[in-house]
Amino acid sequence: MRILLVEDDDLIGSGLEVALRNAGFTVDWARDGQHAEVALATTPYALLILDLGLPKLSGMDLLKGLRLRGNDIPVLVLTAKDTAADKVRGLDAGADDYLGKPFDLAELVSRCRALIRRSQGRSTDVIAWRGLTVDPVAQTVSKGGVRVPLTAREWAVLIHLLTHAGVPQPRSRIEESLYGWHEEVESNAIEVHVSNLRKKLGGDVIRTVRGFGYVVDKA
């Protein structure tokens, strides 16, 4: 799943980027509000992590603009201002959660997972689908109780399709969820990952929608 991180502090931003990538997320990092606004207008994200004290366009103004345009992306606000009044203003502007600096990276990752899970209508992190057990926290997949090793990209494709079960996904949309700004996409990468997943998990797990893309049917 692809996340937009908006943070102008290089030290904080680099630490967050590493922690989120290690947790299995694809991360785009914008360092000012205007850059973030363009990114949000052109790329679908599963979550926005937003610092409020940004150059060019404040995080609060960015958040208000998002909600006025009807964008319901989950938003986790980060800020050095951690008073009750600041939290109220952020939540009233449309934030879904609020974390004051300094913060624990493990807690932040956990909050990210919770926000994404709720936005997808799931009550637990673990996804059970026709004999598969997928644990996004441990980043593991089991079939019939037996662990199946997947590469990071195979894992990301599977998670994307499972969290959009029943909704056919074009190849371009899957690519957008897997690859960040500075990552090169090979022309047949998605086809290769899908082929490998079928070999490892079964040929009936992912169905091809001819002329469109791929889908995992609802359980």
C-alpha positions as CSV (number, residue, x, y, z in Angstrom):
1,M,0.0,0.0,0.0
2,R,1.2,3.5,-0.9
3,I,1.5,6.3,1.7
4,L,2.2,10.0,1.2
5,L,4.4,11.4,3.9
6,V,4.5,15.2,4.2
7,E,7.3,16.3,6.5
8,D,9.8,19.2,6.0
9,D,12.3,18.0,8.6
10,D,14.9,15.8,6.9
11,L,15.9,13.8,10.0
12,I,12.3,13.0,11.0
13,G,11.3,12.4,7.4
14,S,14.1,10.0,6.7
15,G,13.5,8.0,9.9
16,L,9.8,7.7,9.1
17,E,10.4,6.7,5.5
18,V,12.7,3.8,6.6
19,A,10.3,2.7,9.3
20,L,7.3,2.7,7.0
21,R,9.2,0.9,4.2
22,N,10.3,-1.8,6.7
23,A,6.6,-2.2,7.7
24,G,5.8,-3.1,4.0
25,F,4.5,0.3,2.8
26,T,5.4,2.1,-0.4
27,V,6.3,5.7,0.6
28,D,6.4,9.0,-1.3
29,W,7.9,11.8,0.7
30,A,6.9,15.4,0.0
31,R,8.7,18.2,1.9
32,D,6.2,21.1,1.4
33,G,2.5,21.6,1.2
34,Q,2.3,22.5,-2.4
35,H,4.2,19.4,-3.5
36,A,1.9,17.3,-1.4
37,E,-1.2,19.0,-2.9
38,V,0.0,18.1,-6.4
39,A,0.8,14.5,-5.3
40,L,-2.6,14.0,-3.8
41,A,-4.3,15.3,-6.9
42,T,-2.5,12.9,-9.2
43,T,-1.9,9.7,-7.2
44,P,-4.2,7.5,-5.1
45,Y,-2.9,6.9,-1.6
46,A,-4.0,4.6,1.2
47,L,-3.0,7.1,3.8
48,L,-1.6,10.6,4.3
49,I,0.8,11.3,7.2
50,L,0.8,15.1,7.5
51,D,3.0,17.5,9.5
52,L,1.2,20.8,10.1
53,G,4.2,23.1,10.1
54,L,5.0,23.0,6.4
55,P,6.5,25.6,4.1
56,K,4.6,27.0,1.0
57,L,1.2,25.6,2.2
58,S,0.5,24.8,5.8
59,G,-0.6,21.3,6.7
60,M,-3.9,22.7,8.2
61,D,-4.7,24.5,4.9
62,L,-3.8,21.4,2.9
63,L,-6.1,19.2,5.1
64,K,-9.0,21.7,4.9
65,G,-8.7,21.8,1.1
66,L,-8.7,18.0,0.9
67,R,-11.9,17.7,2.8
68,L,-13.6,20.6,1.0
69,R,-12.9,18.7,-2.3
70,G,-14.4,15.6,-0.9
71,N,-11.2,13.6,-0.6
72,D,-11.7,11.1,2.3
73,I,-8.2,9.7,2.5
74,P,-7.3,8.7,6.1
75,V,-5.1,11.4,7.6
76,L,-2.7,11.0,10.5
77,V,-1.5,14.5,11.7
78,L,2.0,15.0,13.1
79,T,2.9,18.1,15.0
80,A,5.1,19.6,17.7
81,K,2.0,21.3,19.0
82,D,0.4,18.8,21.3
83,T,-2.1,20.8,23.3
84,A,-5.7,19.8,23.5
85,A,-6.8,22.9,21.6
86,D,-4.4,22.0,18.7
87,K,-5.7,18.4,18.6
88,V,-9.3,19.7,18.4
89,R,-8.5,22.1,15.6
90,G,-6.8,19.3,13.6
91,L,-9.6,16.8,14.2
92,D,-12.2,19.4,13.3
93,A,-10.4,20.2,10.1
94,G,-10.7,16.6,9.1
95,A,-7.8,14.6,10.6
96,D,-8.6,11.0,11.5
97,D,-5.8,10.7,14.1
98,Y,-3.2,12.9,15.8
99,L,0.3,12.2,17.1
100,G,2.5,14.7,18.8
101,K,6.2,15.0,18.4
102,P,8.4,13.3,19.6
103,F,6.7,10.0,19.0
104,D,7.5,6.3,19.0
105,L,7.9,4.8,15.5
106,A,6.3,1.5,16.4
107,E,3.2,3.4,17.6
108,L,3.1,5.5,14.5
109,V,3.2,2.4,12.3
110,S,0.5,0.7,14.3
111,R,-1.7,3.8,14.0
112,C,-1.2,3.8,10.3
113,R,-2.3,0.2,10.0
114,A,-5.3,0.9,12.1
115,L,-6.4,3.9,10.0
116,I,-6.0,1.9,6.8
117,R,-7.8,-1.1,8.2
118,R,-10.8,1.0,9.3
119,S,-10.9,2.8,6.0
120,Q,-11.2,-0.6,4.3
121,G,-14.0,-1.7,6.6
122,R,-11.9,-4.4,8.4
123,S,-12.1,-5.0,12.2
124,T,-8.8,-6.9,12.4
125,D,-5.4,-6.8,10.6
126,V,-5.4,-10.5,9.7
127,I,-7.1,-11.2,6.4
128,A,-8.6,-14.7,5.9
129,W,-9.5,-15.7,2.4
130,R,-10.4,-19.2,1.1
131,G,-7.8,-21.0,3.1
132,L,-5.2,-18.2,3.0
133,T,-4.3,-16.3,6.2
134,V,-2.6,-13.0,5.5
135,D,-1.0,-11.1,8.4
136,P,0.0,-7.5,7.4
137,V,1.7,-6.9,10.7
138,A,4.0,-9.9,10.5
139,Q,4.0,-9.7,6.7
140,T,3.3,-13.4,6.4
141,V,1.0,-15.6,4.3
142,S,-0.1,-19.1,5.2
143,K,-2.0,-21.6,3.1
144,G,-3.7,-24.4,5.0
145,G,-1.6,-23.4,8.0
146,V,1.7,-23.7,6.1
147,R,3.8,-20.6,5.7
148,V,4.3,-19.5,2.0
149,P,7.4,-17.3,1.4
150,L,6.7,-14.3,-0.9
151,T,9.0,-11.6,-2.2
152,A,8.2,-8.0,-1.1
153,R,6.6,-7.2,-4.5
154,E,4.5,-10.4,-4.5
155,W,3.3,-9.6,-1.0
156,A,2.4,-6.1,-2.1
157,V,0.4,-7.3,-5.1
158,L,-1.5,-9.8,-3.0
159,I,-2.3,-7.3,-0.3
160,H,-3.6,-4.8,-2.9
161,L,-5.8,-7.3,-4.6
162,L,-7.1,-8.7,-1.3
163,T,-8.0,-5.3,0.1
164,H,-9.9,-4.6,-3.1
165,A,-11.5,-8.1,-3.3
166,G,-14.3,-8.3,-5.8
167,V,-13.2,-5.1,-7.6
168,P,-11.1,-5.7,-10.8
169,Q,-7.8,-3.8,-10.7
170,P,-6.1,-2.5,-13.8
171,R,-2.4,-3.1,-14.1
172,S,-1.7,0.6,-13.9
173,R,-3.6,0.9,-10.5
174,I,-1.6,-2.1,-9.1
175,E,1.6,-0.4,-10.3
176,E,0.7,2.8,-8.6
177,S,0.2,1.0,-5.3
178,L,3.6,-0.8,-5.5
179,Y,6.0,1.8,-6.9
180,G,7.0,5.1,-5.5
181,W,8.3,8.2,-7.3
182,H,11.9,7.1,-7.7
183,E,11.3,3.4,-8.6
184,E,11.5,2.1,-12.1
185,V,8.6,-0.2,-13.2
186,E,9.5,-2.9,-15.7
187,S,7.0,-3.4,-18.5
188,N,5.9,-6.9,-17.5
189,A,6.5,-6.7,-13.7
190,I,2.9,-7.1,-12.6
191,E,2.4,-10.1,-14.9
192,V,5.5,-11.8,-13.5
193,H,4.4,-11.2,-9.8
194,V,0.9,-12.5,-10.5
195,S,2.3,-15.6,-12.2
196,N,4.6,-16.3,-9.2
197,L,1.7,-15.8,-6.8
198,R,-0.4,-18.3,-8.7
199,K,2.4,-20.9,-8.6
200,K,2.9,-20.4,-4.9
201,L,-0.8,-20.0,-3.7
202,G,-2.8,-21.7,-6.4
203,G,-4.0,-20.9,-9.9
204,D,-7.5,-19.9,-8.7
205,V,-6.4,-17.2,-6.3
206,I,-6.0,-14.4,-8.8
207,R,-8.4,-14.2,-11.8
208,T,-7.5,-12.4,-15.0
209,V,-10.1,-9.9,-16.2
210,R,-9.3,-10.0,-20.0
211,G,-8.4,-6.7,-21.4
212,F,-8.5,-5.0,-18.0
213,G,-6.4,-6.4,-15.2
214,Y,-6.7,-8.8,-12.3
215,V,-9.1,-9.5,-9.4
216,V,-9.3,-11.6,-6.3
217,D,-13.0,-12.6,-5.9
218,K,-14.7,-12.1,-2.6
219,A,-14.4,-14.9,-0.1
